[in-house]
Structures are given as structure tokens and as C-alpha cells.
Amino acid sequence: MGALRWALLAALGIGGVAILLSLGVWQVQRLAWKRAVLADIDARIAAASVTIPAAPDPQADRYLPVAAEGTTTGQEIDVLISTAQLGAGYRVVVPFETGGRRILLDLGFVPTEEKDPPRPAQRLTATGNLHWPDETDRFTPAPDRAENIWFARDVAAMADALGTEPILLVARRTDPPVPGTVPLPVTSANIPNDHLGYAITWFSLAAIWAGMTALLGWRMASRRG
């Protein structure tokens, strides 16, 4: 009976540690994969600008660097945000008429107190990246259209509200600059990469499992003594 208990303890301890270590190694591999993905995204964001494709694909053309010349219309959607550097405010998303088409242009950030002053129609050149941000879920409140306060950039809904194609150009810069706005360009900084934390968690659990197994073995040996 004693030998069986020791065998079960060894199987439980070694098996548990092996599983937890394998999960930690898997997360290390995922970390390397995610870093490569982020490096590729960063390289793509910073590449030379091209013209907006005739029918951009939300997956294949996400982050595509583009430049376009056109005119804003004086309409806008204000998306509530808060940043560590700039505080609370709004992203200003406007219709942008360029090359015979009408798309969405994210001009960037304005402080809360600058939400309502008018931003009249303006001729400009916008340089930035195409983006279809994934910011909505079932908990996202519906926009307050009466106050023009949106809580996420929903490209399809914004395009419907402003009568544009479902294409969003997030400006890195505009020439001339739009007074009062601070561009918030597309970056990879907000793409989650938690694999290192997960790996540390699994390796820590493996160490705890090994320690608890050793402690249980010591107690079993003490009782026999």
C-alpha cells in the first residue's frame, strides 16, 4: 500500500509539473510568434504611402499606409476616449471627399472642451493608415446621436451615419494641420501581447506544484517515521 501511494504521488507530481511546464513553453513560443507579428505590423505601418485601393479589404489592407488629397465637409462624429498623455477628450471622425469617393477620416484628438466648436470644411492632404478597429462588443453603449457622442469607432455604423464608404483613414498628419486636433496615428502599442505574463504564470505554477508535491512527500515520510 505504501509503495502504491508513493507511485501515485510521483505520477501526480511529475505529470502535473510536466503539463504546466509544457504550457509555459507553449506561451514562450507564442510570445516569439506575437513579437514577429507586431514587428511585421510596425514595418507595414511605416512603409511608403500609396493611393487608397479601389476596394480595400478589411483584413488584407488593415494598416495599409496611404495618402489622399481631398476636402472635409464640416460634419463629424465625436468618439469619447481618454489617453494617459492627453487626458479625456474625443476622436474626431469626419467625411473626407477624395478622388470622387467619400470615406471616413480620423483627424485625431480634441480635448473635451473643444468638442463642439465648429471645424469647417477644409481642403487638405491626409497621410496615415487604413484601419478597421475592433472596439465594439455587446457591452458597448449605443451612440448618443443627439449629443453626437460615440463610445467606439464602429466603421460600418459611422459610415452609415455620415454617408461614406466603410473605409477609415487614420491620419498621422494632415497638410495643412487641422486647428485644435492632435493626430492619434495607428500603432501596434494597443495590440495585446500578454504571452510573457502567461508563461511566467505557468512556470510559477509548475514550481508551486513541485514544491507542494515535495511537501506532501515529506509529510508522508514523516508519518512513516
C-alpha positions, 0 to 999 in steps of 0.5 A: 500500500505504501509503495502504491501511494508513493507511485501515485504521488510521483505520477501526480507530481511529475505529470502535473509539473510536466503539463504546466511546464509544457504550457509555459513553453507553449506561451514562450513560443507564442510570445516569439510568434506575437513579437514577429507579428507586431514587428511585421505590423510596425514595418507595414505601418511605416512603409511608403504611402500609396493611393487608397485601393479601389476596394480595400479589404478589411483584413488584407489592407488593415494598416495599409499606409496611404495618402489622399488629397481631398476636402472635409465637409464640416460634419463629424462624429465625436468618439469619447476616449481618454489617453494617459498623455492627453487626458479625456477628450474625443476622436474626431471622425469626419467625411473626407471627399477624395478622388470622387469617393467619400470615406471616413477620416480620423483627424485625431484628438480634441480635448473635451472642451473643444468638442463642439466648436465648429471645424469647417470644411477644409481642403487638405492632404491626409497621410496615415493608415487604413484601419478597421478597429475592433472596439465594439462588443455587446457591452458597448453603449449605443451612440448618443446621436443627439449629443453626437457622442460615440463610445467606439469607432464602429466603421460600418455604423459611422459610415452609415451615419455620415454617408461614406464608404466603410473605409477609415483613414487614420491620419498621422498628419494632415497638410495643412494641420487641422486647428485644435486636433492632435493626430492619434496615428495607428500603432501596434502599442494597443495590440495585446501581447500578454504571452510573457505574463502567461508563461511566467504564470505557468512556470510559477505554477509548475514550481508551486506544484513541485514544491507542494508535491515535495511537501506532501512527500515529506509529510508522508515520510514523516508519518512513516517515521 
